[in-house]
Amino acid sequence: MTGANAMIPRAASVDRIRRETGDTFTLHVAGADGAELPGFAPGQFSMLYAFGVGEAPISISGDPGDTRGLVYTIRSVGLLTAKLVSLKRGQAIGVRGPFGRGWPVEQAVGRDILLVAGGIGLAPLRPVIYHVLAHRADYGQAILLYGARTPNDILYAKEVASWQRRGFQALVTVDQADLDWTGSVGVVTRLLARVRLDPANTVAMSCGPEVMMRAVARELGGAGMGHDHIYLSMERNMKCAVGNCGHCQFGPDFLCKDGPVLPYAHLRRRMSLREI
């Protein structure tokens, strides 16, 4: 979305909100008065505006094939996000976008798909899962490796089980287990040893804490995967979302329009430098 209209929020309203974990919620948004909201590509984000508080960039976490509205998974960590997740059904919200460069789902056709997510980083990857399941014959094996802090912090727990039944291999690990947890414990990169990959025929997509994504990219590169087939979703402070304000500059790129998804081959050198 570009031009002057990109700075004007569309009128929308809350359809419903579902609690995912203790501090994370999924917000379903519909167009005001039945108007249709714009479509999006997996990996893009919107600027969500809470009237009287401000706006923030939030990744779209819904199904790109569903035209009934837009879906966002939000962690309540401050005044603005707390306001967004406290809205009631029918209350007004502003939406700008979608913005940014998304995941390379078209370039990955005919290849295996590896998704590696940490924490709320699963939310921007969920549209990829929906897309691959809707076009399952277009891809080879599909694998999700997901790491959360504790079992109670696992996003979309019921959906993960349904994805597995529909042909998406999913492995989950936690940093800290409880007495009921019988799964893996440890960082998400440890799960790589449990999957069989053909590095030459795999496209990897990763979203989560930057330290995690660096580790994932190093592990995959060390296993023989080309850096141009490893894609990361980068996060910086975004304000305008159209590349004018410079808040999200990362070296020569403005992540709001040149990213947030970029190949590791493009990012590798900068990700090794401090204070960028």
Residue pairs with C-beta under 8 A, 6 or more apart in sequence:
1 38
1 96
1 97
1 98
1 99
1 242
2 242
6 96
6 97
6 99
6 241
6 242
7 96
7 240
7 242
8 96
9 47
9 49
9 55
9 94
9 95
9 96
10 31
10 32
10 35
10 37
10 38
10 94
10 95
10 96
11 31
11 32
11 33
11 35
11 92
11 94
12 29
12 30
12 31
12 32
12 37
12 70
12 92
12 93
12 94
12 95
13 29
13 30
13 31
13 32
13 90
13 91
13 92
13 93
14 27
14 28
14 29
14 30
14 87
14 88
14 89
14 90
14 91
14 93
15 28
15 29
15 30
15 69
15 89
16 28
16 89
17 25
17 26
17 27
17 28
17 85
17 87
17 89
18 25
18 26
18 28
19 25
20 26
20 73
20 155
20 156
21 152
21 153
21 154
21 155
22 152
22 153
23 75
23 76
23 77
24 73
24 74
24 75
24 76
24 120
24 153
24 155
25 73
25 74
25 76
25 85
26 61
26 71
26 72
26 73
26 74
27 71
27 72
27 73
27 74
27 84
27 85
27 87
28 62
28 69
28 70
28 71
29 37
29 48
29 69
29 70
29 71
29 72
29 93
29 95
30 37
30 68
30 69
31 37
31 69
32 92
36 67
37 69
37 70
37 95
38 97
38 98
39 64
39 67
39 98
40 46
40 60
40 64
40 70
40 97
40 98
40 102
40 127
41 64
41 98
41 102
41 103
41 105
42 64
42 102
42 103
42 105
42 124
42 125
42 127
42 128
42 130
42 131
43 59
43 100
43 101
43 102
43 103
43 124
43 127
43 128
43 233
43 260
43 261
44 59
44 60
44 97
44 98
44 99
44 100
44 101
44 102
45 57
45 58
45 59
45 60
45 97
45 98
45 99
45 100
45 124
45 241
45 260
46 57
46 58
46 60
46 70
46 72
46 95
46 96
46 97
46 98
46 99
47 55
47 56
47 57
47 58
47 95
47 96
47 97
47 99
47 238
47 241
48 55
48 56
48 57
48 58
48 72
48 84
48 93
48 94
48 95
49 55
49 93
49 94
49 95
49 96
50 80
50 83
50 84
50 87
50 93
50 94
51 92
51 93
51 94
53 79
53 80
53 83
54 80
55 80
55 94
55 96
56 80
56 81
56 84
57 99
57 238
57 241
57 256
58 72
58 74
58 84
59 72
59 73
59 123
59 124
59 233
60 70
60 71
60 72
60 98
60 124
60 127
61 71
61 72
61 73
61 123
61 124
61 126
61 127
62 69
62 70
62 71
62 72
62 126
62 127
62 130
63 71
63 127
63 130
63 134
64 127
64 130
64 131
65 130
65 131
65 134
70 95
72 123
73 120
73 123
73 126
73 155
74 81
74 84
74 85
75 81
75 120
76 82
76 84
76 85
84 93
87 93
96 241
97 241
99 241
99 242
99 256
99 257
100 241
100 255
100 256
100 257
100 259
100 260
100 261
101 257
101 258
101 259
101 260
101 261
101 262
102 261
103 125
103 127
103 128
103 205
103 231
103 233
103 261
104 203
104 205
104 231
104 261
105 128
105 131
105 132
107 203
108 139
108 203
109 138
109 139
110 138
110 139
110 140
111 139
111 140
111 201
111 202
111 203
112 139
112 140
112 141
112 142
112 143
112 197
112 198
112 201
112 202
112 203
113 128
113 132
113 139
113 140
113 141
113 142
113 143
113 202
113 203
113 205
114 143
114 145
114 195
114 197
114 202
114 203
114 204
114 205
114 220
115 125
115 128
115 129
115 142
115 143
115 144
115 145
115 204
115 205
115 206
116 144
116 145
116 146
116 188
116 189
116 192
116 204
116 205
116 206
116 207
116 208
116 212
116 213
116 216
117 125
117 144
117 145
117 146
117 147
117 188
117 206
117 207
117 208
118 146
118 147
118 148
118 188
118 207
118 208
118 209
118 212
118 213
119 147
119 148
119 149
119 153
119 208
119 209
120 155
121 206
121 207
121 208
121 209
121 212
121 233
122 146
122 155
122 156
122 207
123 155
124 207
124 233
124 260
125 144
125 205
125 207
126 156
126 159
128 205
129 142
129 144
129 163
129 168
132 138
132 139
132 142
132 168
133 163
133 166
133 167
133 168
136 142
136 166
136 167
140 201
141 169
142 167
142 168
142 169
143 168
143 169
143 170
143 171
143 195
143 197
144 160
144 163
144 168
144 169
144 170
144 171
145 171
145 173
145 188
145 191
145 192
145 195
146 154
146 160
146 170
146 171
146 172
146 173
146 188
147 172
147 173
147 174
147 175
147 187
147 188
147 191
147 208
147 212
148 154
148 155
148 172
148 173
148 174
148 175
149 174
149 175
149 176
150 174
150 175
150 176
150 177
150 178
151 174
151 177
151 178
151 180
151 181
151 183
152 178
153 174
154 160
154 172
154 174
160 170
160 172
163 170
164 170
169 195
171 184
171 191
171 194
171 195
172 183
172 184
173 183
173 184
173 185
173 186
173 187
173 188
173 190
173 191
174 181
174 183
174 184
174 185
175 185
175 186
175 187
176 185
177 183
177 185
184 190
184 191
187 212
187 215
188 208
188 212
188 216
189 212
189 215
189 216
189 219
192 216
192 219
192 220
192 223
197 223
197 225
199 220
199 223
199 224
199 225
199 226
200 224
200 225
200 226
202 225
202 229
203 229
203 231
204 216
204 220
204 225
204 229
204 230
204 231
205 231
205 232
205 233
205 261
206 212
206 213
206 216
206 217
206 230
206 231
206 232
206 233
207 213
207 232
207 233
210 234
210 235
210 271
213 232
214 271
216 230
217 227
217 230
217 232
217 264
217 268
217 271
220 230
221 227
221 230
221 264
226 265
227 263
227 264
227 265
227 268
228 263
228 264
228 265
229 263
230 263
230 264
230 265
231 261
231 262
231 263
231 264
232 261
232 262
232 263
232 264
232 267
233 259
233 260
233 261
234 250
234 255
234 259
234 260
234 261
234 262
234 267
235 255
235 260
236 247
236 248
236 249
236 250
236 255
237 247
237 248
238 247
238 248
238 255
238 256
239 245
239 247
239 248
240 247
240 256
241 256
241 257
242 256
242 257
243 254
243 256
243 257
243 258
246 254
248 254
248 255
248 256
249 255
250 259
250 270
250 276
251 270
251 276
253 259
253 262
264 271
270 276
